[in-house]
Amino acid sequence: MHLTTVFWLFQNNSDWPKGRCCNYGLRQETNNTYDVCLKLTKEALTIQKLDVVCTRGSDSQLNVHLLRTAGDEVTITVRYLREVPSFLKLPLGSPGPSSDQSSRVSSPLFDSGLHLNGNSNTAPSPPSPSANEPKYEKRWLDAVSLPLLMARVSRYKAGTDKLRSNCFEVFAFDGASTNILQFCTAAESTDWLQAISTNINALTQENIKIINKYCSSDDQVVYMGWACESPEGSVAVRTSAYKFLALRGPSFYIFRGPPVSAADWGQAETTYHLYEVLFKVHKLWMAEDCWLQARLYLGLEHSPEQQDSESLCFSILVGHGQSHTFRVELASDLAVWEKSFQRAVFMEVLRLRSKTYMCSSQGNVLCFTIDFESGFTCSEGSSKSILWRYKFSQLKGSSDDGKTRVKLLFKNAENKQIEMKELEFANLTAVLHCIHSFIAAKVASMDPVFMSSQSFPGSYMNS
């Protein structure tokens, strides 16, 4: 089906909240496609369908209302009434009055493109003027209005990593959907996808500000939003599922759905300590969506033979070797998640200041402390006496067995010699991620560009 755009195209994001409309195709899983009108405002996405509306004649308006609200099955009995010859355009030769004029009177329904037992090739005659004659007009009427707060978009077939061509769906936070929105070109599809995502993200930021207004500086929400979790490894029974992720205070949350009330934050599917989480981007993309959109315009992206399962994906690596892999819809989403993790971990390290893990070396129980100011310290578990201490800058390398043991290589500040310290931990992965978080935060604190681009609560700045 050929789809024709009939709307004005706004040139910048500031115009989008005012309203945006176009004709597009809506397709259900039955592959039936029909034209509707799409309208985007700051807070909602509205789908309008073309309908015939009775604009004159009270009885006709009542009948139309009854038909629309009658249910899935309706039985209609049709009689020929001389009083309303213009309602239906009867075919030639059908029962009715002997006058050809009455059988050829034009029907407003027929003129609107809806055929009711009529011959579309017969040229209609102008209807006889009548004050009581029903009048019908084609109008775009609101069929579905989806709130964009906590909404999500998806270009993929449900439960898979297969992209639809020039299509995507929009889902409200309660699961209501637009069905599949099908566009003429990949460029048009990307344009709408980006516009809708921009409004969703703007509402998310407003919601975050409201939540943070009533929370302490140690419990601030840095970012939250939807991402599709891919099954780990080659698990055949699991399918991709959308999860709602949040970075708040000391934790990284994974929800099945958005937390609406304060009590919902305690119902997370999984929670991890941020300082023990490692964020990993699977593939480097330019932060600006113009790169992705340019490739879509050129037809270079998302073809079946070029589709990369790791496109726009990131992993969350946690303790004991566990991991989660998530996929986002746009390159800008990936960039936002990466920056948000960096900011959230930085804030948590500054709040925490130091972290101590129990470990062992040559049969002795020790305490290994990672401190934001002093670096690494190892002390005896019972007496707390310090055995050795090194700054972050003195760490020159490390190696581990992937299970419990790690070898840390430090450069002695006096004799410039490399000294090795071998330690054993119950959860080695968590310790290594914590070391990474503290070192990354220390480096970031010395970067004036990073510090000037952030706005931290007062307690973090004072610390």
C-alpha positions in Angstrom: 0.0 0.0 0.0 1.4 3.4 -0.9 1.5 5.8 2.0 1.6 9.5 1.5 2.9 11.9 4.1 0.5 14.9 4.5 2.0 16.8 7.4 4.4 19.6 8.0 7.8 18.4 9.0 9.3 20.3 12.0 12.9 21.0 11.7 14.0 20.9 15.4 13.0 19.2 18.6 11.5 22.3 20.1 8.7 22.1 17.7 7.7 18.5 18.3 5.7 19.1 21.6 3.3 21.4 19.7 1.9 18.5 17.7 3.0 16.4 14.8 0.8 14.6 12.3 1.1 12.3 9.3 -0.6 9.5 7.4 1.0 6.1 8.0 0.1 2.4 7.8 -1.0 0.5 10.9 -0.5 -3.3 10.6 -1.6 -6.0 12.9 0.0 -9.4 13.0 -2.5 -10.5 10.4 -0.6 -8.2 7.9 -3.7 -6.2 7.2 -2.5 -2.6 6.6 -4.7 0.5 6.5 -4.0 4.3 6.6 -4.4 6.2 9.8 -3.2 9.6 11.1 -0.5 9.9 13.7 -0.3 12.8 16.1 2.6 13.4 18.5 2.5 15.8 21.4 4.7 16.2 24.4 2.7 13.8 26.6 0.9 11.4 24.2 0.8 9.7 20.9 -2.6 9.6 19.3 -3.8 7.4 16.5 -6.6 8.7 14.4 -8.7 6.7 11.9 -10.7 8.0 9.0 -14.4 7.6 9.7 -17.8 8.8 8.3 -19.5 11.2 10.7 -23.1 12.2 10.5 -23.1 16.0 10.8 -26.9 16.6 10.3 -29.9 14.5 11.3 -30.4 13.5 14.9 -31.9 10.1 14.1 -29.0 9.2 11.9 -26.5 10.2 14.6 -28.3 7.9 17.0 -28.2 5.0 14.6 -24.5 5.5 13.9 -23.8 5.6 17.7 -25.8 2.4 18.2 -23.8 0.6 15.4 -20.5 1.6 16.9 -21.4 0.4 20.4 -23.3 -2.7 19.4 -20.4 -5.2 19.7 -18.7 -7.6 17.3 -21.8 -8.9 15.7 -24.7 -6.9 14.4 -27.9 -8.0 12.4 -29.3 -5.3 10.2 -32.7 -5.5 8.5 -32.9 -3.3 5.3 -36.2 -2.0 3.9 -36.8 0.4 1.1 -38.3 3.7 2.3 -39.6 6.2 -0.1 -39.0 8.9 2.5 -35.2 8.5 2.4 -34.3 7.6 -1.2 -31.0 9.4 -0.9 -29.6 7.3 1.9 -28.6 4.4 -0.3 -27.7 4.5 -4.0 -29.5 1.4 -5.2 -28.2 -0.4 -8.3 -30.2 -0.1 -11.6 -33.0 -2.6 -11.8 -33.4 -3.1 -8.1 -36.8 -3.1 -6.5 -38.0 0.4 -5.7 -40.0 3.2 -7.1 -40.6 3.3 -10.8 -38.9 6.6 -11.2 -35.3 6.3 -12.4 -34.5 9.5 -10.5 -35.2 8.0 -7.1 -33.0 5.0 -7.8 -30.1 7.0 -9.0 -30.0 9.6 -6.2 -26.5 9.9 -4.8 -25.8 8.6 -1.3 -23.5 10.7 0.9 -21.9 7.4 2.1 -21.3 6.3 -1.5 -19.7 9.7 -2.4 -17.4 9.2 0.6 -15.9 6.1 -0.9 -17.9 3.5 1.1 -19.9 1.2 -1.2 -23.1 -0.3 0.1 -24.6 -2.6 -2.5 -23.9 0.0 -5.2 -22.2 0.2 -8.6 -19.2 2.5 -8.2 -19.0 3.0 -12.0 -22.4 4.6 -12.2 -22.2 8.4 -12.3 -24.2 9.8 -9.4 -26.8 12.5 -9.8 -26.9 15.4 -7.3 -29.1 14.7 -4.4 -32.4 16.5 -4.0 -32.1 19.3 -1.5 -33.8 18.5 1.7 -33.6 20.1 5.1 -34.1 16.8 6.9 -31.6 14.8 4.7 -28.7 13.3 6.7 -25.3 14.7 5.9 -22.1 12.7 6.2 -18.4 13.8 6.2 -15.1 12.1 6.4 -13.2 13.0 9.5 -10.1 11.8 11.4 -11.3 10.6 14.8 -9.1 9.7 17.8 -9.0 5.9 18.1 -6.1 5.4 20.5 -4.2 7.8 22.7 -1.1 6.4 24.4 0.5 8.3 27.3 4.3 8.6 26.7 5.3 8.7 30.4 7.2 5.4 31.1 6.4 4.3 27.5 8.8 2.4 25.2 9.3 1.7 21.5 10.4 -1.4 19.8 11.5 -2.1 16.2 11.9 -5.9 16.9 9.5 -8.8 16.5 8.2 -9.8 19.9 10.6 -12.0 21.8 13.2 -12.0 19.1 16.3 -10.0 17.9 14.9 -9.7 14.4 14.2 -6.2 13.1 11.0 -5.3 11.3 11.5 -3.3 8.1 10.5 0.4 8.4 8.3 -0.5 11.4 8.1 -0.1 15.1 5.6 -0.3 17.9 4.9 2.0 20.9 3.9 0.5 24.2 2.4 2.5 27.2 3.7 1.6 30.7 0.5 -0.5 31.2 1.2 -2.6 28.1 -1.3 -0.9 25.8 0.1 -0.8 22.2 -0.3 1.0 18.9 0.2 -2.2 17.0 2.8 -2.1 14.3 3.4 1.3 12.7 4.6 0.9 9.1 6.3 3.7 7.1 7.2 4.2 3.5 10.9 4.5 4.1 13.5 3.7 6.7 14.3 7.4 7.0 10.7 8.3 7.8 10.5 5.4 10.3 13.7 6.6 12.0 12.5 10.2 12.1 9.3 9.2 13.9 11.1 6.8 16.2 13.5 9.5 17.3 10.8 12.1 17.8 8.7 9.7 20.0 11.8 8.6 21.9 12.8 12.3 22.5 9.4 13.0 24.1 9.6 9.8 26.2 13.0 10.8 27.5 11.9 14.3 28.3 9.0 13.0 30.4 11.4 10.6 32.1 13.7 13.4 33.1 10.8 15.4 34.5 9.7 12.3 36.5 13.2 11.9 37.8 13.3 15.5 39.0 10.0 14.9 40.9 11.3 11.8 42.6 14.6 13.4 43.5 12.9 16.4 45.0 11.7 14.2 47.9 14.8 12.0 48.3 18.1 12.5 50.1 21.3 13.3 48.2 22.3 9.6 48.8 19.2 8.2 47.2 19.0 10.2 44.0 17.8 8.7 40.7 20.5 9.2 38.0 18.6 7.6 35.1 15.9 5.0 34.3 14.3 3.6 31.3 13.5 0.5 29.2 15.9 -1.9 27.6 15.5 -5.3 26.1 17.3 -8.1 27.9 18.7 -10.8 25.7 19.0 -14.4 26.9 22.5 -15.4 28.1 24.6 -17.7 26.0 22.7 -20.2 23.8 19.7 -20.6 26.0 17.0 -21.8 23.6 14.0 -21.7 26.0 14.4 -18.0 26.9 13.3 -15.2 24.7 14.2 -11.5 24.8 12.2 -9.6 27.3 11.9 -5.9 28.1 13.0 -4.7 31.5 12.9 -1.4 33.2 16.3 -0.4 34.5 17.1 2.3 37.1 20.3 3.8 38.6 19.4 5.1 42.0 21.6 5.8 45.0 23.9 2.9 45.7 22.1 0.4 43.5 21.3 -0.7 39.9 17.7 -2.0 39.7 16.1 -4.4 37.2 12.3 -4.3 37.2 9.7 -6.1 35.1 7.8 -2.8 34.9 8.2 0.8 35.9 8.1 1.6 39.7 5.2 3.9 40.1 4.9 4.2 43.9 7.6 4.3 46.6 6.7 0.7 47.6 7.5 -0.5 44.0 11.2 0.3 44.5 11.3 -2.5 47.0 9.9 -5.0 44.4 12.8 -5.0 42.0 13.5 -8.3 40.2 17.2 -7.9 40.8 19.4 -5.3 42.6 23.2 -4.9 42.5 25.7 -2.6 44.2 26.8 0.0 41.7 30.5 -0.1 42.8 30.6 -3.8 42.0 29.0 -3.5 38.6 31.0 -3.2 35.4 29.4 -1.5 32.4 30.5 -2.7 28.9 29.5 -1.5 25.5 29.5 -4.3 22.9 30.1 -2.0 20.0 31.2 1.6 19.7 28.7 3.9 18.0 28.7 7.7 17.5 26.7 9.3 20.2 24.6 11.3 17.7 21.7 9.6 16.1 22.5 11.5 12.9 25.1 8.8 12.1 22.5 6.0 12.5 19.9 8.0 10.6 22.4 8.7 7.8 23.0 5.0 7.3 19.3 4.4 7.3 18.8 7.0 4.6 21.4 5.2 2.5 19.9 1.8 3.2 23.1 0.5 4.8 21.6 -0.4 8.1 19.4 -3.3 9.4 19.3 -5.3 6.2 19.0 -9.0 7.0 22.4 -9.9 5.7 24.1 -7.0 7.7 22.2 -7.3 10.9 24.5 -7.5 13.9 23.0 -9.1 17.0 25.3 -6.9 19.2 24.3 -3.6 17.6 23.3 -1.1 20.3 23.9 -3.6 23.1 25.6 -3.2 26.5 26.3 -5.7 29.3 26.2 -5.4 33.0 28.9 -7.6 34.6 28.4 -8.4 38.3 29.8 -10.6 41.0 30.5 -14.4 40.6 30.8 -14.0 36.8 27.1 -13.1 36.3 26.1 -10.8 33.5 23.0 -9.3 31.8 22.9 -8.2 28.2 20.6 -5.4 27.2 19.7 -3.9 23.8 18.4 -0.3 23.2 16.7 1.2 20.2 18.8 4.2 19.3 22.5 5.1 19.5 21.7 8.1 21.7 20.1 5.7 24.2 23.3 3.7 24.4 25.3 6.9 24.9 23.0 8.1 27.7 23.2 4.8 29.5 27.0 4.8 29.3 27.2 8.4 30.6 24.6 7.7 33.3 26.5 4.6 34.6 29.7 6.7 34.8 28.0 9.4 36.7 26.1 7.0 39.1 29.3 5.0 39.9 31.2 8.2 40.5 28.6 9.5 42.9 28.5 6.2 44.7 32.3 5.9 45.1 32.4 9.5 46.5 29.6 8.6 48.9 31.2 5.3 50.0 34.8 6.7 50.2 36.2 3.2 51.0 35.3 -0.5 50.8 36.9 -3.4 52.7 36.8 -7.1 51.7 38.0 -10.1 53.7 40.7 -12.1 52.0 43.5 -14.6 52.7 47.1 -14.9 51.8 49.3 -17.9 52.7 46.7 -19.1 55.2 46.3 -15.7 57.0 43.0 -13.9 57.2 43.5 -10.3 55.9 41.5 -7.2 55.3 41.9 -5.6 51.8 40.7 -1.9 51.7 40.1 0.2 48.6 40.1 3.9 49.6 39.3 6.8 47.4 42.0 9.0 49.0 44.9 6.6 50.0 44.5 3.8 47.5 45.1 0.1 48.5 45.7 -1.1 52.1 46.1 -4.6 53.4 46.0 -5.2 57.1 45.8 -8.2 59.5 42.2 -9.3 60.2 42.6 -9.5 64.0 45.1 -6.8 64.9 44.2 -4.4 62.1 47.9 -3.6 61.8 48.8 -2.4 58.3 51.0 -4.8 56.3 51.4 -2.7 53.1 49.9 0.3 51.3 50.0 1.5 47.7 48.5 4.4 45.8 46.3 3.9 42.8 49.1 5.1 40.6 51.4 2.4 41.9 49.3 -0.4 40.5 51.0 -1.5 37.3 49.2 -4.7 36.4 47.2 -7.7 37.6 46.3 -11.3 36.7 43.9 -13.7 38.1 42.8 -17.4 37.8 39.2 -16.4 37.0 38.0 -18.0 40.3 39.4 -16.7 43.6 43.1 -15.7 43.3 44.5 -12.5 42.0 48.1 -11.2 41.7 48.5 -7.4 42.0 51.7 -5.8 40.7 52.8 -2.6 42.4 55.8 -0.3 41.8 57.7 0.5 45.0 58.0 4.3 45.3 61.5 4.1 46.8 63.5 1.4 44.9 61.2 1.5 41.8 61.0 -2.3 41.9 57.8 -4.3 41.0 56.3 -6.0 44.0 53.7 -8.8 43.7 50.9 -9.3 46.2 48.8 -12.5 45.9 45.4 -12.5 47.5 42.4 -14.9 47.5 38.8 -13.7 47.7 35.4 -15.4 48.0 34.0 -13.2 45.3 36.9 -12.1 43.1 34.8 -10.6 40.4 33.1 -8.2 42.7 36.5 -7.1 44.1 38.0 -6.5 40.7 34.9 -4.5 39.6 35.2 -2.4 42.8 38.8 -1.7 42.1 37.9 -0.6 38.6 35.1 1.7 39.9 37.4 3.4 42.4 40.2 4.0 39.9 37.7 5.3 37.3 36.2 7.7 39.8 39.7 8.9 40.9 40.6 9.6 37.3 37.3 11.3 36.6 37.7 13.5 39.6 41.0 14.8 38.1 39.3 15.5 34.7 38.1 19.2 34.6 36.0 18.5 31.6 34.1 15.7 33.3 33.7 17.6 36.6 32.4 20.8 34.8 29.9 18.8 32.8 28.3 17.3 35.9 26.0 18.7 38.5 26.3 16.8 41.8 24.3 17.2 45.0 25.9 19.4 47.7 27.1 16.5 49.9 29.0 15.0 47.0 30.7 18.2 46.1 31.6 18.9 49.8 33.1 15.4 50.1 
